[in-house]
């Protein structure tokens, strides 16, 4: 039997934390895993930001990076944080990269009235990928490549709502881009 689980993430002052990643590891996973995540999401470069700032995917997912700005972006992806250091060394990336979840993309700016330029990157290894732009140092984002199908981001109220979590003990991990490592 499965049940619904709601997890709220609060900061040390008791305020809700949006954009936190909550990972549930059921002790007794039964049946087919849930489909909680978009299979092949898009991360936009828009107004010199990554939108969304945090994207969650399963290993093997392809993430599309699309430049909506008029100026060029040079997107870099590299492992970041504790989860990345524990990630298995499987191949991933783009443009000839041989390291897990490491890539560089040069995306030309989007002239008015033309389609946006894009590039696809397949991410095969569980872990956190830090996104940055070599041309614009203030741009930061993350792709969280999860090792559990029971993974969600918290909403504006800091809540992640899971349906059909298998009964029994479970482990829960929480990650946020601004957490202390």
Secondary structure by P-SEA (a helix, b strand, c coil): cbbbbbbbbbcccccccccbbbbbbbcccccccccccccbbbbbbccccccccbbbbcccbbbbbbbccccccbbbbbbbccccccccccccccccccccccbbbbbccccccbbbbbbbbbbccbbbbbbbbcccccbbbbbbbcccccbbbbccccbbbbccccccbbbbbbbcccccc
